[in-house]
Amino acid sequence: MWPKIVFIKITSQCNYNCKYCYDRKSSKESSTKDLIKAIKFLSSKDVEGIVITGGEPLLRKDFPKIIQSIKKQKMKVYLDTNGDLFPKYKEIISKDVSILGLPFDFANNQSYRGKNNKKNVLNILQYYKENNGPKIRVGTVVTKDNIDKLEKIGKILKRNKVDQWKIYQFFKISTTNSEKNKKGLAVTNKEFKEGSRDVVKKYSRDINILVSPKSSRNKAYFFIDSDLSVFIPSQESSTGRISLGSLLDKDILKKWLSKVNKEKNDRNLRRTFISP
């Protein structure tokens, strides 16, 4: 059986260069036509939702066409974005996206992104206090830089429209920024457990908090790269992924099922996307 939800990285291009980023830049990018073909294929396999991610997916000029294609197939749209280009696409996001994922890594003026990114994200949260739209999932990648600031982040999110706060443990993938900067960023399992435990204890009555240690994401998810190749994230692999072939290969599902940790995959999808 195909997973209920898959991830499509529609571009690896981004307007930032975050020091913890685990994405690889690639010049290979599928055409609008090929992406729509892939979306129709996934619909034929009873996939229920697609997570649009990147890079920064809003950098693609055909973003509205991609979203409309998913909706035409009666699948749910989940979008992960840094939020900077939200004003350009707020109408289609408000209308067609089920869950909007946004980053929030600091409570003060520090930033892994541009100096205005935190302000842009807060503006989006304020906008959805006053207007109907998607559920909001805020993600915080826990590093040495912010592990002592989680309670302050929680205080800000408590005041805003946040349906879910997902706290991720940083992990590195080779040949990416995450590997280059791992010594200055990585926290131990014990540090992550204790830091996340404290904010759960303080804010869980006000915010739906999901704690995501790096082990919980290892060998989970069905990822489709920007060239429509399929992979599973793997922390043991030297490349950070288990490459499986093209989405349209006849045996791609069989390959995925033979390598994925299905229990982890199903649990992550259920907690992050499917639960009410």
ROFI-911425 format. One record per residue (C-alpha): residue number from 1; residue in one letter; chain; x, y, z. Coordinates in pm, whole numbers, plus 50000, padded with zeros to 5 digits. Layout:
N
site roza: NUM | fivo: a | marlo: A | east: X | north: Y | up: Z
...
! end
This chain:
276
site roza: 1 | fivo: m | marlo: A | east: 50000 | north: 50000 | up: 50000
site roza: 2 | fivo: w | marlo: A | east: 50123 | north: 50347 | up: 49910
site roza: 3 | fivo: p | marlo: A | east: 50181 | north: 50597 | up: 50193
site roza: 4 | fivo: k | marlo: A | east: 49890 | north: 50828 | up: 50264
site roza: 5 | fivo: i | marlo: A | east: 50115 | north: 51132 | up: 50233
site roza: 6 | fivo: v | marlo: A | east: 50428 | north: 51192 | up: 50025
site roza: 7 | fivo: f | marlo: A | east: 50676 | north: 51478 | up: 50010
site roza: 8 | fivo: i | marlo: A | east: 50769 | north: 51651 | up: 49685
site roza: 9 | fivo: k | marlo: A | east: 51069 | north: 51883 | up: 49677
site roza: 10 | fivo: i | marlo: A | east: 50963 | north: 52097 | up: 49383
site roza: 11 | fivo: t | marlo: A | east: 51288 | north: 52296 | up: 49388
site roza: 12 | fivo: s | marlo: A | east: 51621 | north: 52299 | up: 49569
site roza: 13 | fivo: q | marlo: A | east: 51662 | north: 52671 | up: 49510
site roza: 14 | fivo: c | marlo: A | east: 51625 | north: 52894 | up: 49815
site roza: 15 | fivo: n | marlo: A | east: 51656 | north: 53261 | up: 49903
site roza: 16 | fivo: y | marlo: A | east: 51854 | north: 53168 | up: 50216
site roza: 17 | fivo: n | marlo: A | east: 52154 | north: 52957 | up: 50307
site roza: 18 | fivo: c | marlo: A | east: 52072 | north: 52839 | up: 50659
site roza: 19 | fivo: k | marlo: A | east: 52368 | north: 52703 | up: 50852
site roza: 20 | fivo: y | marlo: A | east: 52170 | north: 52394 | up: 50961
site roza: 21 | fivo: c | marlo: A | east: 52020 | north: 52319 | up: 50619
site roza: 22 | fivo: y | marlo: A | east: 52037 | north: 51953 | up: 50515
site roza: 23 | fivo: d | marlo: A | east: 51924 | north: 52006 | up: 50157
site roza: 24 | fivo: r | marlo: A | east: 52151 | north: 51970 | up: 49858
site roza: 25 | fivo: k | marlo: A | east: 52138 | north: 52228 | up: 49582
site roza: 26 | fivo: s | marlo: A | east: 52062 | north: 52084 | up: 49240
site roza: 27 | fivo: s | marlo: A | east: 52020 | north: 52231 | up: 48894
site roza: 28 | fivo: k | marlo: A | east: 51782 | north: 51947 | up: 48805
site roza: 29 | fivo: e | marlo: A | east: 51423 | north: 52059 | up: 48832
site roza: 30 | fivo: s | marlo: A | east: 51115 | north: 51896 | up: 48683
site roza: 31 | fivo: s | marlo: A | east: 50898 | north: 52087 | up: 48441
site roza: 32 | fivo: t | marlo: A | east: 50543 | north: 52188 | up: 48525
site roza: 33 | fivo: k | marlo: A | east: 50420 | north: 51921 | up: 48286
site roza: 34 | fivo: d | marlo: A | east: 50623 | north: 51645 | up: 48453
site roza: 35 | fivo: l | marlo: A | east: 50517 | north: 51755 | up: 48803
site roza: 36 | fivo: i | marlo: A | east: 50150 | north: 51748 | up: 48705
site roza: 37 | fivo: k | marlo: A | east: 50203 | north: 51403 | up: 48556
site roza: 38 | fivo: a | marlo: A | east: 50359 | north: 51290 | up: 48886
site roza: 39 | fivo: i | marlo: A | east: 50068 | north: 51436 | up: 49085
site roza: 40 | fivo: k | marlo: A | east: 49816 | north: 51249 | up: 48869
site roza: 41 | fivo: f | marlo: A | east: 50017 | north: 50930 | up: 48914
site roza: 42 | fivo: l | marlo: A | east: 50017 | north: 50967 | up: 49293
site roza: 43 | fivo: s | marlo: A | east: 49644 | north: 51031 | up: 49290
site roza: 44 | fivo: s | marlo: A | east: 49593 | north: 50706 | up: 49098
site roza: 45 | fivo: k | marlo: A | east: 49772 | north: 50526 | up: 49384
site roza: 46 | fivo: d | marlo: A | east: 49526 | north: 50668 | up: 49642
site roza: 47 | fivo: v | marlo: A | east: 49777 | north: 50904 | up: 49797
site roza: 48 | fivo: e | marlo: A | east: 49570 | north: 51143 | up: 50010
site roza: 49 | fivo: g | marlo: A | east: 49802 | north: 51440 | up: 50048
site roza: 50 | fivo: i | marlo: A | east: 50123 | north: 51596 | up: 49921
site roza: 51 | fivo: v | marlo: A | east: 50371 | north: 51800 | up: 50123
site roza: 52 | fivo: i | marlo: A | east: 50520 | north: 52068 | up: 49898
site roza: 53 | fivo: t | marlo: A | east: 50870 | north: 52155 | up: 50011
site roza: 54 | fivo: g | marlo: A | east: 51208 | north: 52270 | up: 49885
site roza: 55 | fivo: g | marlo: A | east: 51441 | north: 52465 | up: 49889
site roza: 56 | fivo: e | marlo: A | east: 51185 | north: 52740 | up: 49896
site roza: 57 | fivo: p | marlo: A | east: 50881 | north: 52621 | up: 49696
site roza: 58 | fivo: l | marlo: A | east: 50735 | north: 52969 | up: 49651
site roza: 59 | fivo: l | marlo: A | east: 51031 | north: 53059 | up: 49429
site roza: 60 | fivo: r | marlo: A | east: 50878 | north: 52850 | up: 49149
site roza: 61 | fivo: k | marlo: A | east: 50671 | north: 53071 | up: 48921
site roza: 62 | fivo: d | marlo: A | east: 50435 | north: 52780 | up: 48850
site roza: 63 | fivo: f | marlo: A | east: 50358 | north: 52733 | up: 49220
site roza: 64 | fivo: p | marlo: A | east: 49986 | north: 52815 | up: 49172
site roza: 65 | fivo: k | marlo: A | east: 49956 | north: 52562 | up: 48888
site roza: 66 | fivo: i | marlo: A | east: 50115 | north: 52292 | up: 49104
site roza: 67 | fivo: i | marlo: A | east: 49875 | north: 52361 | up: 49392
site roza: 68 | fivo: q | marlo: A | east: 49575 | north: 52370 | up: 49158
site roza: 69 | fivo: s | marlo: A | east: 49680 | north: 52037 | up: 49007
site roza: 70 | fivo: i | marlo: A | east: 49690 | north: 51872 | up: 49351
site roza: 71 | fivo: k | marlo: A | east: 49349 | north: 52012 | up: 49442
site roza: 72 | fivo: k | marlo: A | east: 49207 | north: 51899 | up: 49108
site roza: 73 | fivo: q | marlo: A | east: 49303 | north: 51544 | up: 49205
site roza: 74 | fivo: k | marlo: A | east: 49114 | north: 51594 | up: 49534
site roza: 75 | fivo: m | marlo: A | east: 49428 | north: 51555 | up: 49745
site roza: 76 | fivo: k | marlo: A | east: 49524 | north: 51770 | up: 50041
site roza: 77 | fivo: v | marlo: A | east: 49804 | north: 52023 | up: 50009
site roza: 78 | fivo: y | marlo: A | east: 50058 | north: 52074 | up: 50286
site roza: 79 | fivo: l | marlo: A | east: 50314 | north: 52351 | up: 50237
site roza: 80 | fivo: d | marlo: A | east: 50651 | north: 52411 | up: 50403
site roza: 81 | fivo: t | marlo: A | east: 50787 | north: 52761 | up: 50336
site roza: 82 | fivo: n | marlo: A | east: 51008 | north: 53019 | up: 50506
site roza: 83 | fivo: g | marlo: A | east: 50719 | north: 53263 | up: 50462
site roza: 84 | fivo: d | marlo: A | east: 50898 | north: 53553 | up: 50293
site roza: 85 | fivo: l | marlo: A | east: 50692 | north: 53530 | up: 49974
site roza: 86 | fivo: f | marlo: A | east: 50361 | north: 53470 | up: 50152
site roza: 87 | fivo: p | marlo: A | east: 50207 | north: 53808 | up: 50054
site roza: 88 | fivo: k | marlo: A | east: 50240 | north: 53715 | up: 49686
site roza: 89 | fivo: y | marlo: A | east: 50052 | north: 53387 | up: 49730
site roza: 90 | fivo: k | marlo: A | east: 49838 | north: 53440 | up: 50041
site roza: 91 | fivo: e | marlo: A | east: 49508 | north: 53398 | up: 49852
site roza: 92 | fivo: i | marlo: A | east: 49586 | north: 53053 | up: 49709
site roza: 93 | fivo: i | marlo: A | east: 49752 | north: 52946 | up: 50036
site roza: 94 | fivo: s | marlo: A | east: 49449 | north: 53056 | up: 50237
site roza: 95 | fivo: k | marlo: A | east: 49211 | north: 52879 | up: 50000
site roza: 96 | fivo: d | marlo: A | east: 49388 | north: 52556 | up: 49910
site roza: 97 | fivo: v | marlo: A | east: 49652 | north: 52466 | up: 50172
site roza: 98 | fivo: s | marlo: A | east: 49545 | north: 52246 | up: 50465
site roza: 99 | fivo: i | marlo: A | east: 49855 | north: 52290 | up: 50684
site roza: 100 | fivo: l | marlo: A | east: 50110 | north: 52568 | up: 50649
site roza: 101 | fivo: g | marlo: A | east: 50453 | north: 52493 | up: 50792
site roza: 102 | fivo: l | marlo: A | east: 50669 | north: 52789 | up: 50902
site roza: 103 | fivo: p | marlo: A | east: 51010 | north: 52820 | up: 51075
site roza: 104 | fivo: f | marlo: A | east: 51072 | north: 52986 | up: 51410
site roza: 105 | fivo: d | marlo: A | east: 51416 | north: 52932 | up: 51560
site roza: 106 | fivo: f | marlo: A | east: 51478 | north: 53229 | up: 51789
site roza: 107 | fivo: a | marlo: A | east: 51286 | north: 53454 | up: 52027
site roza: 108 | fivo: n | marlo: A | east: 51525 | north: 53748 | up: 51991
site roza: 109 | fivo: n | marlo: A | east: 51677 | north: 53919 | up: 51686
site roza: 110 | fivo: q | marlo: A | east: 51903 | north: 53625 | up: 51601
site roza: 111 | fivo: s | marlo: A | east: 51819 | north: 53446 | up: 51278
site roza: 112 | fivo: y | marlo: A | east: 51941 | north: 53165 | up: 51057
site roza: 113 | fivo: r | marlo: A | east: 51768 | north: 53350 | up: 50774
site roza: 114 | fivo: g | marlo: A | east: 51742 | north: 53716 | up: 50677
site roza: 115 | fivo: k | marlo: A | east: 51685 | north: 53982 | up: 50937
site roza: 116 | fivo: n | marlo: A | east: 51319 | north: 54022 | up: 50833
site roza: 117 | fivo: n | marlo: A | east: 51221 | north: 53654 | up: 50833
site roza: 118 | fivo: k | marlo: A | east: 51100 | north: 53641 | up: 51193
site roza: 119 | fivo: k | marlo: A | east: 50892 | north: 53954 | up: 51133
site roza: 120 | fivo: n | marlo: A | east: 50746 | north: 53799 | up: 50816
site roza: 121 | fivo: v | marlo: A | east: 50648 | north: 53481 | up: 51002
site roza: 122 | fivo: l | marlo: A | east: 50489 | north: 53679 | up: 51285
site roza: 123 | fivo: n | marlo: A | east: 50293 | north: 53879 | up: 51028
site roza: 124 | fivo: i | marlo: A | east: 50156 | north: 53554 | up: 50884
site roza: 125 | fivo: l | marlo: A | east: 50054 | north: 53434 | up: 51230
site roza: 126 | fivo: q | marlo: A | east: 49881 | north: 53766 | up: 51290
site roza: 127 | fivo: y | marlo: A | east: 49707 | north: 53746 | up: 50952
site roza: 128 | fivo: y | marlo: A | east: 49556 | north: 53409 | up: 51039
site roza: 129 | fivo: k | marlo: A | east: 49440 | north: 53535 | up: 51374
site roza: 130 | fivo: e | marlo: A | east: 49209 | north: 53762 | up: 51176
site roza: 131 | fivo: n | marlo: A | east: 49139 | north: 53554 | up: 50862
site roza: 132 | fivo: n | marlo: A | east: 49039 | north: 53198 | up: 50779
site roza: 133 | fivo: g | marlo: A | east: 49305 | north: 52974 | up: 50635
site roza: 134 | fivo: p | marlo: A | east: 49517 | north: 52665 | up: 50691
site roza: 135 | fivo: k | marlo: A | east: 49622 | north: 52517 | up: 51019
site roza: 136 | fivo: i | marlo: A | east: 49962 | north: 52649 | up: 51125
site roza: 137 | fivo: r | marlo: A | east: 50253 | north: 52423 | up: 51212
site roza: 138 | fivo: v | marlo: A | east: 50561 | north: 52605 | up: 51339
site roza: 139 | fivo: g | marlo: A | east: 50891 | north: 52419 | up: 51331
site roza: 140 | fivo: t | marlo: A | east: 51193 | north: 52484 | up: 51552
site roza: 141 | fivo: v | marlo: A | east: 51523 | north: 52309 | up: 51482
site roza: 142 | fivo: v | marlo: A | east: 51697 | north: 52272 | up: 51815
site roza: 143 | fivo: t | marlo: A | east: 52068 | north: 52357 | up: 51810
site roza: 144 | fivo: k | marlo: A | east: 52333 | north: 52477 | up: 52051
site roza: 145 | fivo: d | marlo: A | east: 52233 | north: 52830 | up: 51950
site roza: 146 | fivo: n | marlo: A | east: 51874 | north: 52810 | up: 52070
site roza: 147 | fivo: i | marlo: A | east: 51832 | north: 52518 | up: 52310
site roza: 148 | fivo: d | marlo: A | east: 51834 | north: 52761 | up: 52603
site roza: 149 | fivo: k | marlo: A | east: 51576 | north: 52984 | up: 52430
site roza: 150 | fivo: l | marlo: A | east: 51296 | north: 52732 | up: 52374
site roza: 151 | fivo: e | marlo: A | east: 51083 | north: 52860 | up: 52661
site roza: 152 | fivo: k | marlo: A | east: 51099 | north: 53214 | up: 52519
site roza: 153 | fivo: i | marlo: A | east: 51000 | north: 53083 | up: 52177
site roza: 154 | fivo: g | marlo: A | east: 50708 | north: 52900 | up: 52337
site roza: 155 | fivo: k | marlo: A | east: 50596 | north: 53222 | up: 52505
site roza: 156 | fivo: i | marlo: A | east: 50576 | north: 53396 | up: 52166
site roza: 157 | fivo: l | marlo: A | east: 50396 | north: 53109 | up: 51997
site roza: 158 | fivo: k | marlo: A | east: 50145 | north: 53087 | up: 52281
site roza: 159 | fivo: r | marlo: A | east: 50034 | north: 53442 | up: 52200
site roza: 160 | fivo: n | marlo: A | east: 49984 | north: 53365 | up: 51832
site roza: 161 | fivo: k | marlo: A | east: 49770 | north: 53137 | up: 51618
site roza: 162 | fivo: v | marlo: A | east: 49972 | north: 52817 | up: 51626
site roza: 163 | fivo: d | marlo: A | east: 49794 | north: 52484 | up: 51589
site roza: 164 | fivo: q | marlo: A | east: 50109 | north: 52277 | up: 51626
site roza: 165 | fivo: w | marlo: A | east: 50468 | north: 52336 | up: 51735
site roza: 166 | fivo: k | marlo: A | east: 50709 | north: 52074 | up: 51611
site roza: 167 | fivo: i | marlo: A | east: 51047 | north: 52069 | up: 51783
site roza: 168 | fivo: y | marlo: A | east: 51315 | north: 51896 | up: 51574
site roza: 169 | fivo: q | marlo: A | east: 51653 | north: 51774 | up: 51693
site roza: 170 | fivo: f | marlo: A | east: 51926 | north: 51893 | up: 51458
site roza: 171 | fivo: f | marlo: A | east: 52106 | north: 51627 | up: 51258
site roza: 172 | fivo: k | marlo: A | east: 52370 | north: 51644 | up: 50987
site roza: 173 | fivo: i | marlo: A | east: 52372 | north: 51511 | up: 50633
site roza: 174 | fivo: s | marlo: A | east: 52695 | north: 51488 | up: 50437
site roza: 175 | fivo: t | marlo: A | east: 52793 | north: 51753 | up: 50181
site roza: 176 | fivo: t | marlo: A | east: 52536 | north: 52000 | up: 50317
site roza: 177 | fivo: n | marlo: A | east: 52554 | north: 52301 | up: 50547
site roza: 178 | fivo: s | marlo: A | east: 52443 | north: 52078 | up: 50832
site roza: 179 | fivo: e | marlo: A | east: 52762 | north: 51874 | up: 50807
site roza: 180 | fivo: k | marlo: A | east: 52986 | north: 52177 | up: 50767
site roza: 181 | fivo: n | marlo: A | east: 52843 | north: 52340 | up: 51080
site roza: 182 | fivo: k | marlo: A | east: 52762 | north: 52034 | up: 51293
site roza: 183 | fivo: k | marlo: A | east: 53021 | north: 52102 | up: 51565
site roza: 184 | fivo: g | marlo: A | east: 52864 | north: 52436 | up: 51644
site roza: 185 | fivo: l | marlo: A | east: 52506 | north: 52316 | up: 51617
site roza: 186 | fivo: a | marlo: A | east: 52457 | north: 51955 | up: 51730
site roza: 187 | fivo: v | marlo: A | east: 52304 | north: 51888 | up: 52071
site roza: 188 | fivo: t | marlo: A | east: 52324 | north: 51555 | up: 52247
site roza: 189 | fivo: n | marlo: A | east: 52023 | north: 51327 | up: 52277
site roza: 190 | fivo: k | marlo: A | east: 52017 | north: 51401 | up: 52650
site roza: 191 | fivo: e | marlo: A | east: 52026 | north: 51778 | up: 52597
site roza: 192 | fivo: f | marlo: A | east: 51747 | north: 51759 | up: 52341
site roza: 193 | fivo: k | marlo: A | east: 51532 | north: 51536 | up: 52560
site roza: 194 | fivo: e | marlo: A | east: 51569 | north: 51760 | up: 52865
site roza: 195 | fivo: g | marlo: A | east: 51522 | north: 52087 | up: 52673
site roza: 196 | fivo: s | marlo: A | east: 51209 | north: 51969 | up: 52489
site roza: 197 | fivo: r | marlo: A | east: 51068 | north: 51811 | up: 52806
site roza: 198 | fivo: d | marlo: A | east: 51076 | north: 52145 | up: 52984
site roza: 199 | fivo: v | marlo: A | east: 50880 | north: 52330 | up: 52714
site roza: 200 | fivo: v | marlo: A | east: 50628 | north: 52048 | up: 52680
site roza: 201 | fivo: k | marlo: A | east: 50568 | north: 52068 | up: 53053
site roza: 202 | fivo: k | marlo: A | east: 50522 | north: 52446 | up: 53038
site roza: 203 | fivo: y | marlo: A | east: 50322 | north: 52494 | up: 52717
site roza: 204 | fivo: s | marlo: A | east: 50146 | north: 52169 | up: 52624
site roza: 205 | fivo: r | marlo: A | east: 49815 | north: 52294 | up: 52765
site roza: 206 | fivo: d | marlo: A | east: 49823 | north: 52587 | up: 52524
site roza: 207 | fivo: i | marlo: A | east: 49997 | north: 52443 | up: 52216
site roza: 208 | fivo: n | marlo: A | east: 49995 | north: 52101 | up: 52053
site roza: 209 | fivo: i | marlo: A | east: 50368 | north: 52023 | up: 52080
site roza: 210 | fivo: l | marlo: A | east: 50532 | north: 51742 | up: 51887
site roza: 211 | fivo: v | marlo: A | east: 50887 | north: 51645 | up: 51984
site roza: 212 | fivo: s | marlo: A | east: 51091 | north: 51498 | up: 51700
site roza: 213 | fivo: p | marlo: A | east: 51428 | north: 51346 | up: 51798
site roza: 214 | fivo: k | marlo: A | east: 51650 | north: 51268 | up: 51502
site roza: 215 | fivo: s | marlo: A | east: 51603 | north: 50894 | up: 51551
site roza: 216 | fivo: s | marlo: A | east: 51227 | north: 50926 | up: 51491
site roza: 217 | fivo: r | marlo: A | east: 51284 | north: 51061 | up: 51139
site roza: 218 | fivo: n | marlo: A | east: 51550 | north: 50813 | up: 51033
site roza: 219 | fivo: k | marlo: A | east: 51438 | north: 50589 | up: 50744
site roza: 220 | fivo: a | marlo: A | east: 51090 | north: 50741 | up: 50740
site roza: 221 | fivo: y | marlo: A | east: 50892 | north: 50925 | up: 50472
site roza: 222 | fivo: f | marlo: A | east: 50847 | north: 50895 | up: 50097
site roza: 223 | fivo: f | marlo: A | east: 51048 | north: 51181 | up: 49947
site roza: 224 | fivo: i | marlo: A | east: 51038 | north: 51280 | up: 49580
site roza: 225 | fivo: d | marlo: A | east: 51330 | north: 51497 | up: 49474
site roza: 226 | fivo: s | marlo: A | east: 51309 | north: 51787 | up: 49230
site roza: 227 | fivo: d | marlo: A | east: 51399 | north: 51552 | up: 48942
site roza: 228 | fivo: l | marlo: A | east: 51123 | north: 51305 | up: 49051
site roza: 229 | fivo: s | marlo: A | east: 51368 | north: 51052 | up: 49193
site roza: 230 | fivo: v | marlo: A | east: 51253 | north: 50886 | up: 49516
site roza: 231 | fivo: f | marlo: A | east: 51455 | north: 50859 | up: 49835
site roza: 232 | fivo: i | marlo: A | east: 51427 | north: 50786 | up: 50207
site roza: 233 | fivo: p | marlo: A | east: 51623 | north: 51004 | up: 50452
site roza: 234 | fivo: s | marlo: A | east: 51887 | north: 50794 | up: 50627
site roza: 235 | fivo: q | marlo: A | east: 52129 | north: 50913 | up: 50893
site roza: 236 | fivo: e | marlo: A | east: 52349 | north: 50606 | up: 50847
site roza: 237 | fivo: s | marlo: A | east: 52404 | north: 50659 | up: 50475
site roza: 238 | fivo: s | marlo: A | east: 52708 | north: 50860 | up: 50367
site roza: 239 | fivo: t | marlo: A | east: 52478 | north: 51052 | up: 50132
site roza: 240 | fivo: g | marlo: A | east: 52206 | north: 51107 | up: 50392
site roza: 241 | fivo: r | marlo: A | east: 51955 | north: 50917 | up: 50185
site roza: 242 | fivo: i | marlo: A | east: 51861 | north: 50581 | up: 50041
site roza: 243 | fivo: s | marlo: A | east: 51805 | north: 50639 | up: 49670
site roza: 244 | fivo: l | marlo: A | east: 51537 | north: 50416 | up: 49519
site roza: 245 | fivo: g | marlo: A | east: 51495 | north: 50522 | up: 49156
site roza: 246 | fivo: s | marlo: A | east: 51235 | north: 50715 | up: 48961
site roza: 247 | fivo: l | marlo: A | east: 50881 | north: 50772 | up: 49086
site roza: 248 | fivo: l | marlo: A | east: 50746 | north: 50606 | up: 48772
site roza: 249 | fivo: d | marlo: A | east: 50953 | north: 50289 | up: 48803
site roza: 250 | fivo: k | marlo: A | east: 50721 | north: 49989 | up: 48819
site roza: 251 | fivo: d | marlo: A | east: 50884 | north: 49854 | up: 49135
site roza: 252 | fivo: i | marlo: A | east: 50929 | north: 50184 | up: 49321
site roza: 253 | fivo: l | marlo: A | east: 50674 | north: 50101 | up: 49590
site roza: 254 | fivo: k | marlo: A | east: 50831 | north: 49759 | up: 49647
site roza: 255 | fivo: k | marlo: A | east: 51175 | north: 49922 | up: 49683
site roza: 256 | fivo: w | marlo: A | east: 51039 | north: 50179 | up: 49929
site roza: 257 | fivo: l | marlo: A | east: 50863 | north: 49918 | up: 50143
site roza: 258 | fivo: s | marlo: A | east: 51182 | north: 49711 | up: 50160
site roza: 259 | fivo: k | marlo: A | east: 51385 | north: 50003 | up: 50303
site roza: 260 | fivo: v | marlo: A | east: 51149 | north: 50226 | up: 50497
site roza: 261 | fivo: n | marlo: A | east: 51077 | north: 50194 | up: 50868
site roza: 262 | fivo: k | marlo: A | east: 50703 | north: 50184 | up: 50814
site roza: 263 | fivo: e | marlo: A | east: 50616 | north: 50211 | up: 51182
site roza: 264 | fivo: k | marlo: A | east: 50812 | north: 50537 | up: 51211
site roza: 265 | fivo: n | marlo: A | east: 50671 | north: 50665 | up: 50884
site roza: 266 | fivo: d | marlo: A | east: 50310 | north: 50597 | up: 50977
site roza: 267 | fivo: r | marlo: A | east: 50353 | north: 50741 | up: 51325
site roza: 268 | fivo: n | marlo: A | east: 50511 | north: 51062 | up: 51196
site roza: 269 | fivo: l | marlo: A | east: 50239 | north: 51111 | up: 50934
site roza: 270 | fivo: r | marlo: A | east: 49964 | north: 51037 | up: 51183
site roza: 271 | fivo: r | marlo: A | east: 50098 | north: 51284 | up: 51440
site roza: 272 | fivo: t | marlo: A | east: 50195 | north: 51563 | up: 51202
site roza: 273 | fivo: f | marlo: A | east: 49936 | north: 51559 | up: 50925
site roza: 274 | fivo: i | marlo: A | east: 49647 | north: 51321 | up: 50981
site roza: 275 | fivo: s | marlo: A | east: 49543 | north: 51376 | up: 51341
site roza: 276 | fivo: p | marlo: A | east: 49267 | north: 51635 | up: 51384
! end
